[in-house]
Amino acid sequence: MATTEILLVQHINNLGSEGDVVKVRPGYARNYLLPQQKAVPLNLANKKRLDALKVARAARETEELQKSQEIASKLKEAKIAVAVKTGAGGKLFGSVTINHILEKLGEKGFTIDKKHIKSFTPIKELGISKVAVSLHNDVEAEIEVEVVSENPIEDSE
């Protein structure tokens, strides 16, 4: 298979960041990356741009790290409660999913993608659970989620 070497001008998921020299299929470069100005052909003139792109990349990465650390410190303080319907003996109808947690975080002013929540299994019991959130490669936080009953718990006899 033929490949083309290009110089990325901006970060592209699953490919690389600005300043990276990557090999891609010629059609992907010709039809998507070059017309969208996300990359430039690798030639002598464009190699000179490499230093400027690496400086921009370092600045972006430090800014992302700082923002992630700020959000993580706020998330550690945030406690959310999710009210669910329960049956006899406090048994949940259904479970608490990522979408419930993201909705409650959105009400508190946090905008977090589903992909940031690590190894989550739906919560199927009342009580307090911890949910791990990875905001950056180096930044993780835990959210305390309390699952409460929205109706009085009846004893099962």
N, C-alpha and C positions, 0 to 999 in steps of 0.2 A: 504494500500500500504506500502510496506517495504521501508525503507530509510537507507542510510549509512551515518555516520558522517565522514567527511574528513577535513583535514587542507589544505587550499589553500596556494600554494607557490608563485603564481603570480596573478596579477589582471586578472579577467575574467568578461567581460561585462555581466550585468544582473544576476550575481551570487555573486560576492564579490571581495575583495582585499586580498593581501597577509596577512597572519596572521588570517584570518577569519575562524571560524569553521562553516561549513554549512552542511545541510542535503540534499543529492541528491539521486536519484534512483540508485540502485546498478549497473545497466548496464551502466549508464552514467559514474560512477566512474571507473568501471572496464575496460570499452572499450575505454574511451577517456581521462579522467583526469589523471588517474594513468600512463598509457603508455606514454602520452605526458609530464609527469613529471610536470604537472601544479598543482598537489595536492599530498598529502601523506596520508596514512591511519591515523586515529586519535588513537594513542596509547601513552603510557607513555614516550617512547623515543622521539617521535615527538612533544610532548607537550613542551619539553625543547627548541625546535626550535622557539617556539612562540615569545619569546622576541626578538630574532634576526630578525624575519620576521616583527615584528611591528616597529622596528627601521628602517628597509629598506623601509617600507611603508611610514613612516613619512618623510624620506628623499626624496622619489619619489614625494610625494604630495607637499612638499615645492618647489621642483624644477619645477614641473608642474605649480604651482601657479606663480612663478617668471617669467617663460617663457610666460605664459598667460598675465601677466601684461605688459611685454615688448611689446608683439604683440599688445595689446590693445592700448597702448600709440602711437604706430606707425600707427595703423588703424584710430585713431581719427584725425590724421593729413592728412591722405590719402583722396583725393577726386577723384572720378572716373566719367568719362563722357561716356555715351553710345549713339552712333549715330544710329538712326533708320530712316526708310523710313516713310514719312508722305504723306498724301493726302491733299485735299482741306481743308483749315482752320486749318491746323496743326494736323489733326486727325491721330493717329498712325495706321499703319498696323500691327496688332498683339499687343504684349506687351513685356515689359522687364521682363525676368524671373530670377530666381536664377542662372541659368547656365550662362546667360550673365554677371551677376555681378561677379560670381566666375572666369570667364574667364578674365575679366578686372583686378581683384585682382591678378590673376596669372601673368599677364603681369607686374604688379608692384612688383612681388616677394613674394606675400603672398600665402601660401598654407592653405586654409581653407576648411573644409568639409562642405557639404551641411547641415548636421545635426546641425551645430553651428548657422545657421541663424534662428532666432526666428520669428514665426508668420508672415511670409512674404506673401503678396498678390502681384500678378504681377502688375507692374506699367503700366498704360494705358494712361498716359498723359505726355506732355512735362513739364519740370521744374525740380526742385530739390526735392528729396525725401530722407528720412532718413531710413536706414536699420539697425535693431538691430542685433548684433552678440554676442552670449554668448560663450566665450572661455573656461570658467571654472565656477563652481558653484558660485564663488564669483566675477568673472570678466566679465563685459559686456562692449561693445563698440558700438558706432554708426558710420556708414559709410555714408558719404554724396554722393548720386548718382544723377548726373545731366543727364537728358534725353534730348538730342538735336536732331534736325532734320538734316539729312544728305543732304537733298535737300531744295531749297528755299520754303518757305511757301507761298502758293497762297491763296488769299482770295476767299471764296466761295460766289457766288452772287446768 
